[in-house]
Amino acid sequence: MLAWRSVTTIIHWFRRDLRVSDNVALHEAYSRGDRLVPFFFWENDLADGPDSAPARTALAKSALGSLARNLEALGHRLVVRRGDPAVELRKLATETGASAVFANRGYEPGDRARDAAVEAALAPSSVPLHTFKDAVVWEGREILTAAGGVYTIFTPYSKAWKARPIPPPRPKLGKAKQSVPPGIASWALPADVVEPRDATGPEAVAGGERAAHRALEAFVEKRVYEYAGTRDFPALDGGTSRLSPHLRQGTIGIRTILARLQAAGESAANDAARKGCETWLTEWVWREFYHQILSNHPQVATRCYRPEYDALEWAGTDAQFDAWRAGRTGYPIVDAAMRCLDQTGWMHNRLRMIASMFLTKDLLVPWQRGERWFMRRLADGDLAANSGGWQWSAGTGTDAAPYFRIFNPATQGRRFDADGEFIRRWIPELASMKGDAVHAPWEEPLAAGRTGYPRPIVDHAVQRGLCLAMFKAARVGL
């Protein structure tokens, strides 16, 4: 133990930052200490918790295996423990003689509660928990209005965000100065973490830091310049970057992405290419916007941002919700999106808007049920972005004029999947249906009846009227 106390030892607690480059807390721990103890707490909920998603679990395991190998290549040994994080960190701090625990901040209500428990457990040993800003460029109260308040409307927030210089990426972790001895116990990682299976399927995402950087380079090399014109069409391969699952696991840093985007923008050949870069940047600002909303208004995780809409009288049924989940609503673009999600853990952003608005404004099912289902299926399930996106679609969020925006699913299909390529890919019952009929097969009942595809479970025009009446009833007295 005396040997441990002769040097400054800092524990870095890996959470949603499974990488060795552009990692703020990891860089600080390595720079300030003589010995770094990389630590990962294996949560029992990782694979079978109430919000666990098969695709996200597989990606997390792949990312963790990659992290362990990357650390080992630099002479660092990853210590893994199970149980209660507060108990295990207190034990590890005592065993290693650590002077501090470093970690990158989380902004969800559960993150804050967990960190408070860890701080309390470490306090008797005078070992502080230091947290750092890493997952976002600007935190919840770093960008404020002229009056000193939090932005609740995206456009002015975006302008203020873009007016600030973006900090550069942090350096990659260096080689171990002093190693963690084998006497420090570590739980053996499961076989599917040490040797993860390759991702499969047309929408699959490979995990790990190297895969994340490959995905970034593949996108900014050319496709980012076309992004403004391709981002809304789910049938296009490469129309979006597919980096959100990597951000969810932290296998790439946001500063790394934005630095590469800035370089791409500077080398853009024309206005159209620059527009592509600017449009992609705006999508990252949306991510930051939703994180600052959750940070300042944690109730949006489960309740409406606009409290008057907590009184909405949702009339949707369990049977309708089940049909939506199964991709059996009779609306092809919605059903194709839901089947893709179920089979791959991925859904294109345009489809997320269509599917979520259909559930809330056609089926009149509470947005919370859909938000929870997405979290149990999405490889990139992130509470801030997911709840923010769902409330945008439901009309209960920060948008200034939200409730009367109601997508017609057939119109959306014709606009963003004009040839029906995406629909036919995921709904084999409609694969032989010709032309525009694939978007509204009920208009050709004889052809639709032979496919086995269901008729619409609701009439969009009727449900639109019911939705508007539901919102107007909740707004009485405002």
N, C-alpha and C positions, 0 to 999 in steps of 0.2 A: 504493500500500500504506500510505503514511503516513496518508492520509485515513481508512483503515479503522481504524488503530490509535489515532486520536484519540478514538474513542468505544468504549464497551463493547459488543461484539457477541456475541450468544449464539445458537447454533444450536438450534432445537427440532426434534428428530427425531420425526416422526409415525410411529406404528406402528399399534397397534390403538386409535387415539384420533382418528379422522378427523372432527374437529369443532372449532369455534372457541369454543364456550361450555362452561362447566363442565369445563374441561380443566386439570388441576392444573399439569403441567409447562409447558404453553404459557403459562398465566397467570403462573407464576413467571419464565419467560424474558422475557416482555414487561415485567413489572414491574421486574425487576432490570437490564435492559439498555437501552442507547440505540438499538440496532439489532437487530431480530429477523430471523433467517434461517430461514424455514420450510423444512424438508428432508424429502423422502420417498425412501426407497430402494426401487426397483422390484426385487423379488426374482424371479428367473427361475422359481422354483417357484410363483409366484402362479397361473399358468395351467396348468402342466403338471408340477407336482411330485408326489411319491408320495402326498401327502395332499390335493392340490387337488380341489376339488369344483366342478362347473360352476355350480351355483347360488351358491355362496359367491364364486367368481371374478367372476361377473356383478355381484353385490352390491358387492364390493370396488371394482370399476371405477366403478360408479355413485357410490359414496361418495367415491372419490378425485376424480372430476370435480366433484362438488358442493363438496368441500373447496377445490379450486383456485379455483372461482368465488367462494366465500365469502371466501377470503383476498384475492382480487383486489379485491373490493368494498370492502375495508378498506385497500387500498393496499399489501398484502403480495404478494410474488411467491413462489410455491412452486418450490423448486429440486428437481429430480428427477434422480437418478443411478442407474446400473446397475453391476453388477460385484460387487466384494467390499465389504461395508459398512464394514469397518475401513479399507480403502484409501481409499474414497471420502470418508469422514468426515475422515480425516487430510488429504486434499487440500483439501476444502472449508474446514476450519479454517485451513489455511495461506493459501488464497486470500482469505478474508474477514477474517483476523486475529482470529478468534473466541477469546474467553477461556474458553469452556466450551461443552459440548454438554449439553442438557437433554432428558430423555425420561421417559415414564411406564413404570413397572416392569412386566415380564412375569414370570410365575411358572412357566412350563414349563421343563423341562430345557434345551430348545433355546434359549430366551430367555436363560438364564443363561450358556450357553456363548458365544453371540453377543456378549453384553455384555462378557464377560471379554476376548474377542478385540479388541473395539473399545477398551476401556480400555488394553490393552497397546499398541495401535497409536498411541493419542493421547499416551501417557505421555512419549515423548521430546520432544514439543513443549510439555509442561507444560499440556496442555489436558485438564481433567478431564471425565469423563462423570458427570453428576449425574442420578440417577433418583428418581422421586417415586411415591408411592402414589396411584393414580387409578382403576384398574379395579375395585377393591373398596373397601368401607367400612372393613373391618378386615383387616389382613394376618395371615399365618400364625401369628405368635406374639404378637399383640396381645390376644387373648382366651385366657386360660389357666385351668386348673382351680385350685382352692384349693391344691393341692399343687405348682402351677407347671408342670404338664404340658399337653400339647396335647389338646383334646377329640377323642375318637374316636366319640362317640355323639351323634346329632343333637339330641335333645330337650334335654339340659342345655346344649349349645352354643347352641341357639336361645334359651333363657331368658337366658343370659348376654349374648348378642348384643342382644336386645331391651331389656335393662336399660340400655343405653348410649344417650346422645343421638347422633343422626345429624348429622354435620357438614353445613352448608349448601352449596349449589352454588357453584362459583367463578364470578366475573363473566365475561361475554363478552369476547373479545379486542377491544382498542381499535384505532383507526386507526394506521397505521404512523407511527412517529416519524421514522425515516429509512429510505428504501427500499433494497432490494437492487438494485444497478446491473445493467443488462442484460449487462455484461461477464462476470458469473458464469455459467458454462455450465450449461445444464439440458437434460436429455434431453426431447425432445418426447413428450408423452403420446400413446398410440395413439388412433385416431379413436373407438373404442368407449368410451374413457374420457372424451374431450372431449364427445362427444355420445352418451351411453349410450342403448341401446334401452330402451323402456319395458318394465317387467315385465309378463308375461302369465300367464294361467291362474288358476284359482280360488283357489290358495294362494300366488300370487306376492307378493313383497315388494319395494316400491320402495326404492331406496337413497338415502342422503344425510341430512343433519341435519334439513332441513325435514320430510322424510317421517317421520323418527323422532319428531319432536315432534307431528306430526299424529296418528300412531298412538297416542302416549301420551294426548293429549287426548281422542281418540275413545273410548279405553277408560275413563279415569277419569271421564268425564262422566256415564256411567250404568252401563256393563257391569261395572265393578269391584264395584259393590254387589251384583251377582248372581253374582259369581264362585264363591262357595262351592258354589252349586248347579248351576253350568253347566260348570265347568272339566274335568270328566271325560267329556264327551260330544262326540266328534269331529265329528259331523254338524252341530252348532250353529255357525252363522256368528257369530263374535265372542265365542265362549265363553272364549277366552284372548286375551291382549293382542297376541301376535305380536311382542313387542319383543326377543326373544332374538337374532334376526339383527342387529338394530341394536346390541345390546350387544357382539356378536362383532366388529363392525367399529368400534365406538366412535363411532358417529354420535350417541349420546346418553350423558350421564353418569349413573352410578348414583345420585349425589346428587340430580340433577334428578328422576329417577323417584321416589325415596323422599320428596322434599319434596312433590311433587305428590300422592303417595299419602297422606302425613300430612294434607295439607289436605282431601283427600277424606274421610278417616276422621273428621276433626273436624266435617265438615258432614253426616255420615251421619244419615239421618232416623230409623233404628230399629236394633234389635239385629241384624236380618238383614243390613242394609246394612253395619253395622260388622264383622260376621263376614266378609263378602266382602272387605273391606279387610284384615282381619287374616290371612285365608287367603292373599291375594296377597302380603302381606309375608313370610309364612312361606316361600313359594316363592323369594323373593329371598334369604332366609337359607340355604336349601338350596344356592343357587349359591355363597354365601360359604363354606359348610361344605366343599363339594367343592374349592374353591380352597385353603382352608387345609390340607386333607388332602394335596393334590398338592404344596403348598409344603413341607410337613414330611416327606412320604413320597414323594419323586419316583419311587420304584420302581413306584408304582401305575399309572404310564403304560403299563407293559408287563407287570407281574407282579401276582399276587393280593395284596391287602392282607393277607390271612391266609396266611402263607407255607406252611402245611401243604397248602393247596389248589393250590399249584404242582405237586403230585404227582398231581392228578386225571388219571385215564385216560379222556380224552374218546373216545367211540366213534363220533362222527358222521363222515359221509363227505363227500367233495367234491361228490358228486351232490346230497346233501341240502342242503348249503350253497348250491349253485347254484339249487336249487328255491326256497329261502327268498329269495335275492336277487331272483329273477324274479317272486315272488308266485305260485308254482305249488305250494304245499304241500298244497292241498286243505282248508285251514282258512281260511274266508272273511275273518275279521277280521284275521288275520295277513297274508293276501295283499293285502287292500285297503290296509292300512298300507304294505306294501312297494311296491306300485304307485304309491301317492301319493308316497312318498319319491322314487322313481325319476323320476317325471314333473315334480315340483315342487321338490324339494330341501327339503321340509318334512314333518315328522311330528308329530302331536299327542302330548303327553307321555304320556297314558294308552296310546296305541298304541305308543310307544317301549318302555314296560314290557312290554306284551303280546308284541311282536315279539321283543324281546331275550330274554325269559324262554323263549319258544318255541324259539328257536335253541339256547339253552344247556341247557334242562332237558327239552325234548322231543326235539330232534335231537341233543343231547349234543355240540355243536360248541363249541370253546373261545371264551370271550367275546372274546378278543383279535381273532379274525377278524371278528366282528360289529362290534366297536368301530371297527376300521379301515375297514370298509365304510361305516358311518355317517359317518365323517369324510370319506370321498370322495364323499358325496352331500348332506350337510346344509348348508343355507345358514347355519345357526347353529353349525356344528361347532366345539366348544370342548373342548380336551383334558380339562380338569378336570371339567366337567360330564358329558362323554361317557363317560370312563372310570369316573367315580363312578356314573353311572346304570347302566352295563353291569355293574359289579361288584355293585351292589344287586340287579339282576335275576338275575345268575348265582349269587348267594349266596356270593361270595368277598370281599365288601367289609367295611365297618365295622359293618353291622347285627348286632345281638346274637343274633338267632335266624334266620339267613337261609336255610340250604340246603333246609329242608323246605317253604318257601313256593313252591308250584308252581301257577301259574294254569292253569285249564282254558280253552283258547281259545274254545270254544263258549259256555261260561258267561259269559266276559268280553264276548263279542259280544252276547249276550242282555241283559246288564246295562247296557252302555254304548252300544249301538246297537240298542235294542230293536226299532225298526221296520225295521232293516236299511238305512236310508237311506244311510249312509256306504258300506256294502258294495256296494250296487247302483250307487252313483256310480262306484266304481273297478273293479268287476268286472262288465262288461257281460254276461258269460256268465250271470250270475245275476239280471239285471235283471227278468226275467219271473217269477222264482220267488216264490211267494206266502207271506206270513206268516212264521212262525217257522222254516220249512224253510230259509230263506236262511242261517241260522247253522250248520246241519249238513246240507248237501245230500246227504251219503252215506246219510242215513236215508230218503231217497226216491230210490233208485238209478235208477229209470226216468226220473224227471224230471231228475236230475243228469246222467245219461248223454246226454241230448239237448242239454245246454248246451255241452258241450265243456270243462267245468270238471273238473279232475282229482280223483280220489278222494284221501283223506288218504294221505300218504306214510308216516306212522307211526300207530300206535294210541296215543292219549294215555295211557290207563290203563297200558299195558305200559311205555311210556317213563318214566312217573312212577316206577314201581318200579325201573327200571334207574338212574334218576337218584339216587334215595335210596341205592341200593346203592353207586353210584360215590362218593358223598360219605362214606358210612359207612366205606368202605375207606380213604379218605384220612385219616379221623379216628382210625384205630386207633392206640392208644398215647397219645392226648391226655388 
